Each structure stands twice: as C-alpha cells, then as structure tokens.
C-alpha cells in the first residue's frame, strides 16, 4: 500500500488528472449501464420493437466517430477528453430532467452516446501517450481497470437510490451521473501538458493497406461484440429465466473481475505480444459459443457470460498493435476512430440478422454462427506479425 501511494505521488500530474477523470466518467457509465433499460421501460413503456429500433440511434454516434474526430482534428486529443465529459454530462442531465417524451429523450441519448463513443478514441490515444516504451498494454490495462472499478461504484449508487428514492431513482441517479461527467471534464481540463500539445497532425482520415489486419480485427470484434451484448443476456432471460437481480449480479461480477483482469491482460500483451493474445481470444470465444449453443447448466452459462465480458479487453491488444505498426504517430487517433466506426457499422446490422436467424432456427444457431467469427478471428491473428525473436516471451 505504501508503494502504491508512493507511485501515485510520483506520477505525472497530467496522468493523475486523466486517471481521476476516467474514474468519474466510469461512475457515469456504471450508472447508465445499470439503470438505462429500466428507465426506458418505466418511463416510456417501450415495446420490444421500439426497444430494438432504439439500438440503431444509440449506436449511431459510434458509426459517426470518424466524422466527429475529423471535426476535432485541429484540437489536441486532451481537448477531446474535455468535450467527451461535457457531452456526456449534458446528455445524461437531459435524460434526467428534460425528457418528458420519447422524442426528446432521443436527443439527449444521442448526446450522451456521442460522448461515450468519442471517449473510446480518447482513452486509447491518451493511454498510449502516457505509457512508457514497452509498457503500452500495461498502461491501457490500468486505465481500463479504473473504468471497471468506477462502474462498480456507479452501479452501487443506482442500488442505493433505488432503495431510498423510489420512483425518483432515475432523476437522482442520472443527476449524480451528470455531475460525475462534469467533474471528469474539469479534471481533463487540468491536463495542461498531457501527451502531445499539438493537434494529431491535423489528419481527419487515414486509410492505409498496412493497417488492413487492424481493420479486419475491428470488423470481427464488432460482430462478435453485438452478438453477445444482444443475444447472450436475452438467452439467459428468456430461455433460463434469469431475474433482474441475477443479471445485475453477473454485471457486477464481470466489472469486479475486470478491475484485475484488464490490468493483467494489458501486462500480458506487453509480455507475449498481440498475436498470441488474438489467438487466445479466438480460442476462448469458440468455447464460449459452444457453451451457449450446447450447455443447459446455468452456472456454466453464467461463467461464459462473465468470461465474454472480460474478453472485451482485446481492445487493449488491438490498440497496442496499431501503435506498433503505425507509419506515423499522427495516424493513430484517426485510425482508432475509423476502427470504432467500422466496428459499429457491423454491430448496427448484427442484431437484425441474428434475430432472423433465431426466429428461423432457434437461439443455438446464433451462437453456432458466432463460432465462425472465432475461426475467422484465429486466422486473422495468424496473419498478424510478431516482430520478436522466436521463443521470446514464451
């Protein structure tokens, strides 16, 4: 503990401000992820069709990230961080106090979603800039672990307000979430010397054949991610009767495990390289798909649900891989933004395709199809170069 305090005391002030900003933004994310679906149901009584449609505008800002970062290309990325906090704060405050109807709620949801999706680029770029040589994965893992830790606090706030505030739980929870996002913006604004002081080359868009495997890995991840975000919980709820309390417990277990797992994942990426991490992720995904397709034992399904949430940490390896192969450092921010865009281009279409597959052949067919993504991911991993001498890091 003394060593941890000493490391924090000696850390770069800009990094400390950034990490604290990540913590407060993580509280916001924890509140929203815990309460948003119940908020929609209790406030607007959405039908299943309406809830399905809502995924398109909710994910749309992720698809538009490349255009958002293009508009911001003249600004340092640390300023992008401030904008993410402000967008998120305004959007969540609007959900709490300025959403008397469904259409007005959509406006505020889009602002919140724009902030959260823009931060995907900010988190990766700033994490790389605050990392030492050879420690990029470890630094990204620390930042991701902090987000998970804060999400637990956010979920705890929702539970507390649900006990104390009754029907006003959403206004209180979202008000605190908005205040936390505003605090993150203030902390990000303190990064006077965080990373590069100049804009990221002024580049709005970068497309290089050299980055083809990075693009493909993002496409595969977008498909895999949305299958499990949409259909894994739906299977547990509709086929196995998982209650809201069970789903909340699984989410909290995944977040708690992620605090340690994501840091370990980042450190291991530095040690053994991205290629092995991508290969391992593909093999694990194959087992997860088989589990959901063939197992009926609930504890096994719960375990695979948590494991799949943890494996979203592969974004760390994709980021360090891009950092390693980038022709210029100015390519990193726009290329990460493009990666987020193509990820969401895929993830916006997957729920509809998966739903049709489920209706025609049953839920198991969705996960059997997802196993093909695992196979494709394994072969894509084989194509990723490993620059280290044979035997190193084994």
Residue, then its C-alpha position, 0 to 999 in steps of 0.5 A: x500500500x505504501x508503494x502504491x501511494x508512493x507511485x501515485x505521488x510520483x506520477x505525472x500530474x497530467x496522468x493523475x488528472x486523466x486517471x481521476x477523470x476516467x474514474x468519474x466518467x466510469x461512475x457515469x457509465x456504471x450508472x447508465x449501464x445499470x439503470x438505462x433499460x429500466x428507465x426506458x421501460x418505466x418511463x416510456x413503456x417501450x415495446x420490444x420493437x421500439x426497444x430494438x429500433x432504439x439500438x440503431x440511434x444509440x449506436x449511431x454516434x459510434x458509426x459517426x466517430x470518424x466524422x466527429x474526430x475529423x471535426x476535432x482534428x485541429x484540437x489536441x486529443x486532451x481537448x477531446x477528453x474535455x468535450x467527451x465529459x461535457x457531452x456526456x454530462x449534458x446528455x445524461x442531465x437531459x435524460x434526467x430532467x428534460x425528457x418528458x417524451x420519447x422524442x426528446x429523450x432521443x436527443x439527449x441519448x444521442x448526446x450522451x452516446x456521442x460522448x461515450x463513443x468519442x471517449x473510446x478514441x480518447x482513452x486509447x490515444x491518451x493511454x498510449x501517450x502516457x505509457x512508457x516504451x514497452x509498457x503500452x498494454x500495461x498502461x491501457x490495462x490500468x486505465x481500463x481497470x479504473x473504468x471497471x472499478x468506477x462502474x462498480x461504484x456507479x452501479x452501487x449508487x443506482x442500488x442505493x437510490x433505488x432503495x431510498x428514492x423510489x420512483x425518483x431513482x432515475x432523476x437522482x441517479x442520472x443527476x449524480x451521473x451528470x455531475x460525475x461527467x462534469x467533474x471528469x471534464x474539469x479534471x481533463x481540463x487540468x491536463x495542461x501538458x498531457x501527451x502531445x500539445x499539438x493537434x494529431x497532425x491535423x489528419x481527419x482520415x487515414x486509410x492505409x493497406x498496412x493497417x488492413x489486419x487492424x481493420x479486419x480485427x475491428x470488423x470481427x470484434x464488432x460482430x462478435x461484440x453485438x452478438x453477445x451484448x444482444x443475444x447472450x443476456x436475452x438467452x439467459x432471460x428468456x430461455x433460463x429465466x434469469x431475474x433482474x437481480x441475477x443479471x445485475x449480479x453477473x454485471x457486477x461480477x464481470x466489472x469486479x473481475x475486470x478491475x484485475x483482469x484488464x490490468x493483467x491482460x494489458x501486462x500480458x500483451x506487453x509480455x507475449x505480444x498481440x498475436x498470441x493474445x488474438x489467438x487466445x481470444x479466438x480460442x476462448x470465444x469458440x468455447x464460449x459459443x459452444x457453451x451457449x449453443x450446447x450447455x443447459x447448466x446455468x452456472x456454466x452459462x453464467x461463467x461464459x457470460x462473465x468470461x465474454x465480458x472480460x474478453x472485451x479487453x482485446x481492445x487493449x491488444x488491438x490498440x497496442x498493435x496499431x501503435x506498433x505498426x503505425x507509419x506515423x504517430x499522427x495516424x493513430x487517433x484517426x485510425x482508432x476512430x475509423x476502427x470504432x466506426x467500422x466496428x459499429x457499422x457491423x454491430x448496427x446490422x448484427x442484431x437484425x440478422x441474428x434475430x432472423x436467424x433465431x426466429x428461423x432456427x432457434x437461439x443455438x444457431x446464433x451462437x453456432x454462427x458466432x463460432x465462425x467469427x472465432x475461426x475467422x478471428x484465429x486466422x486473422x491473428x495468424x496473419x498478424x506479425x510478431x516482430x520478436x525473436x522466436x521463443x521470446x516471451x514464451 
